[in-house]
Amino acid sequence: MKYRVLHLTTYHYREPISLCQNEIHLAPRNYTQQTCHYSHLQILPVPSVMTERRDFFGNTAAYFAIQERHQKLAIAAESKVAVLPSNTPAASLTPPWEDVREMLIGKDAPRHLEATQFLHDSSYIKFGEEFAAFARESFTRARPILEAALELTHRIHTGFIYDTKATTMTTSITQVLQMRRGVCQDFAHLQIACLRSLGLAARYVSGYLLTAPAPGKEKLVGSDASHAWISLYCPGFGWIDLDPTNDMVPSDKHVLVAWGRDYADVCPIKGVILGGRNHTISVSVDVAPIA
């Protein structure tokens, strides 16, 4: 599948801004399942400073600074990307999850260094016995790791309510577990916490999901949204994506932008401003198939 992705973000400030500095992750990354053919940013006011780099995880990160007074900031990111269907192994053929844990912390750990960095606490995700206990209902003795992870994905999907008003950026995953409510970011953080609390490696993935219109309705331009899911490390098979919000294995309808330890590593737009007081933000995302 080939897609054109248009991500528009607009900030309106109550009072003028004299300076803003921002880092953004909006360019889809290249990896075995995906190729980004084109990515372009348009920012108004035009930045006085703009640079691009690869971050620690290999994602494309752009930095820009605006050093003139403004009350509106508009960021448009346009990309064209080709995505291949996933090649997910049969769950029963994956190794027992205890064996994977031992590979990551035992004498073979040096062979899996790229994965071991995703075993530890991070800004939004902390170990907890409550997460391990929740996961153990699926991760029974000697069960194949992907089989158990798929069940955990299903349990989060069926046992939690998608509610955009239930959580904020300050809501902890402990609260999410208690409330059984949240959004895709919360569900991804929760599943990663469950896996890491068992000694398994999991990373946070940000991107986009092609959505389907309601039956009999046309798809509205800008009705898509940023999305989040996870990747689980399975020796012999590599990283396997799982989407707890939709209870599925991501394939060619998911466009991957960046991965990291949690949301803090791959936030689409973050920065600091001088002035402005209160502000409003509007976001529009459109993922459209192209020939």
N, C-alpha and C positions, 0 to 999 in steps of 0.2 A: 504494500500500500504506500502511496505517496500523498503527502499532505502539505498544505500551506497553513501555517499557524500564525495568527495575528493576535498579539497580546498588547492591549492598550491600558495604560494606567495613568490616571490624572489626579493630581493633588490640588486642592483649592485651599489657600491659607486665609485666615481671617485678617491677618496683618502681613505687611511685606516681609519677605525673607531677604536677608542681606548676604547669606552664605549657606550653601548646602553641599555636603559631600556624601556620595552614595556608592555602594557596591551592589552589583546586580548579577543574578544568574538567570539568564533568559535565553541563552543559545543552546539548542539541543546538542548533546555530545555525540561523538562517533564511538561506536563499539560494534561488536560482532553482529548484532541484530539490527543496527540502525546506522544510516549515513545521513549527515546533515550536509546538503548541497549548497545551502545559502542561508545566511543569517545577517540581518541588518538592524541597526538601532537608529532611531530618530528621536532626538531629545530637544524639547523647547522649554525655556530659552536654551540656546546653543551653549554647551559647556565650554568653559575656558580651559579646562584640563580634562583629557580623556585618555585612558590607557586600557589595555586588555592583557590578561595573563592566564596561565593555567594554575589553578589552585592546587593545594596539596593532594586532592583526590583526582586531579586530572580534568576537572570541570572548567569550562570557559567562564571566567569572571571578569567583568568590566568595572572599572572605577571612573567616576566623573565628578567634577566639581563645578558649581555655578557660582560666580563671584559678582553677580549683579543683583539688584533688587528685583524681586518678582513675587507675585501672589498666586501664580499658577505654574505647575510643573507637569509636563506631559511627556510620557515615555511610550514610544511605540516600538515593539520588537516584532519583526517579520522573519519567518524562517520557512524553508522548504526542506522536507525531510522524507527519506524512504525508510520504511520499517518492514522487517521480515517477520513472518509468523514465528512464534516461540517453538523451540524444540525441547519440550519438557520430557524428562525420562519417566518411565513407569514408576509410580510411587513405591511399588513393592520391591523394585530392584535397587533402591537406595539403601545405604548401610544403616544399621541400628543407630539410633541417635546417641546412645552412650559411647559407641565406638567413635563417632564424630567428635564428641566432647573430648575424649582421650587423645585423639589426633591433634587437637588444637592446644592442649595443655601438657601433653606428654613429651616423650623424646622425639616424636616426629613433628613437633610444633614448628621448627625452623623451615619445614617444607611448606608451611601454610602462613607465612608471615603477612602476606597481603590481607588475609582474613582476620588474623589475631587482633589487629587494631580495632576491629568491630566487636570485640568481646567485652569492652569496658564501659563504665559509666560515661555519660556525656552530659551536655548542658541540660537537656530536657528529659533524659532517660537515666534513672538510677535503679540499681538492683533492689529487689525486695522479695521477701518470702511470700507475700501475697500474690506476686506475679508468678513465681515458681509454682505455687500451689494451684493457681488457675491453669497453668500450662500442663501440669502433671495429669490432669484429667484426660488429656490427649496423648501425652508422652508417657505411655505405659512401658513396662520393661521390654527391652529388645525390639521395640517397634521401629520399622523403617522411618527414617527421619522425615522424608517428604510426606509419607502417609499421615504421620502425626501432625506435621505442620499444616497440611491441608484441612485436617479436622479442626485445628485451632483457628484457622482462617474462617471456617464455616461457623464456628461457635461465636466468634466476635461479630460476624455478619448477622446472625440470627438472634443473638442475645443482647445486642446494643441497638439503640435507636439513633438514626442520623438526625441531628438537631443542630442547626446553625446558631441557635441562640443559647445553647446550653453551656458552651465553653468559650474562653478567651485565651490569649497567649499566656496568661498567668495561671491557668488551670492545670493542676498537676495530673499526671497519669494515675496517681492513687485516687484522686477525685473522679476521674473518668471511669475507673473500675468500679467505684462505689455507685456513681450515678447511672451507669450503663447508658450514657449518652455522649455524643460528640460528633466530630466531623472526621474527614479522611485523615487529617494530620494526627488527630488524637488516636484513631484506631491503629495507624501505623506505629506511632510511639508505643502504644500499649502492647502490640504484638512483638515488637522488638524487645521491650522490657521483659516480656515472658520468656523469649528465647535466650536472651543474654543471662537471665537469672538461672537458667539451666546450664549455662556454660557453652552456649552455641553462638556462632557469629551471625549477626544480622545487621544490615545497613538500611538507611532511610533513602528513599528514592522520590524525587520530585519530577513532575512532568505534566502532561495533558492527557485527557481521555476524550475520544470522539464519542459524543452522546447522540442518541437517536431521538427524534421528535415523538410526541405522543401519536398514537394511531389516528390517521386522517388529518394530521397537522403538518405544516411545513416547518422545517428546522429554522429557528430564528438565528440570524447573524449575531454573534457575540454571546450566544447562550451557553457555550462551553465554559469550562473553568479549569483553573489549576488543580492538579490532583496529586495525591501522595500514596505510595505503596511501599513495600519492603522487598529486600532480597535476602534470601537465606543461603548460607554457604554450605555446600555439600561436596566433600572431597570425591574426586572422580567425575563429578558432573558440573562443578563450578557453581556460579551464583544462579539461584532459581527465584524468579520474581513471584510474589503473592500479593493479591489485592484484597485485604480484609473488608474494605468498604463494600465491594461488589461481589465478594466470595468467588473469585476467579483467579486463574493464572494469566497475567497480562500477556497479550500477544500483539498483533499488528494494529490494534485500535488504541494502544497506549504509546504516547510519544515521550521518551525519556529526556529530561533536561540535565539533571545532575544527581549525584549521590554523595552521601556523607554519613556522619555518625547520627545526626538527627536534623531537625528543621534548621537549627542555628547555622549549620554548615552550608545550606543550600537555599537560604531565604531568597525569594525572587528579587526583592528590593529592600535594602536596609541602608540606613545612613544617619547623619546628624544634620541639624539645621540650626541657624542662628536667627531667632525671631519667629514670627508666624502665629504664635499662640495656638488657638484651636484650628483644626483643619478637617476637611472631608476628603475622602478618597473614593474614586469610582474605578472599577476594573471591568474590562470586557475582553473575553477570549473567544476566538473563533478557530476551530479546527475543521478544515474543509478538504476533502479528497480532491486530488487533481489527476489528470491523465498522465 
